[in-house]
């Protein structure tokens, strides 16, 4: 199925963090109540044409801060040549400097025509896909503890801004939404495929706020996530006015296929 066009109606909710009255969360209910799910390896077409096996990892991952780098460094030390196909020693050997927002920035290294250096090939003995992700699963921890921030957050997008209200009080406004094509910048529209807009990826058993519970908790805090969950459950029970069109398209496709199966066939 074709990707849905951007610019469709969305529902938003805004609430105060129960743990901090100066922190306000603005959340996209249309996205959080969608049925999007990562389909890497089971239908993902990849962001670059002809390189579906790389998923969204073709360009490596920029680090957000020193804490991000330190966490990934610690995780890399757990990898060996038997678990990381493209094993490299030394921080500067598995990272490289590129440009982000017109400034030099460090990211995970890439291999020419093959994506992120941490990506194992599908036939690799320890398993295909991200070596850091695989190591986290072997260690019994959530992948967000080992992977770069941008990798475990995607396709959740969090924005944070200090806002001065009309009464001159200041709040930290956290915006939680969909990392759609536009979030990639001007080049986003040139991507071969993007999952959040594709009905093919809206096949999750759980809605996003549930399936991404650990990530949202890490981004917002436990009490804020608990309140977000309560509001999402309440909204889901009432029915969204503006559901995600990719989820709607997938549901309609499934319903159409089920109806076709029930139709009597001519012989």
Buried (B, 14 or more C-beta within 10 A) or exposed (E): EEBBEBEBEBBBBEBBBEEEEEBBBBBBBBBBBBBBBBBBEEEBBBBBEEBBBBBBBBBBBBBEEEEBBEBBEEBBEBBEEEBBBBBBEEEEEBBEEBEEEEEEEBBBBBEEEBBBBBBBEEEBEBBBBBBBBBBBEEEEEBBBBBBBBBBBBBBBBBEEEEEEEEEEEEBBBBBBBBBBBBBBEEEBEEBEBBBBBBBBBBBBEEBBBBBBBBBBBBBBBEEBBBBBBEBBEEBBEEEBEBBBBBBBBBBEBEEEEEEEEEEEEEE
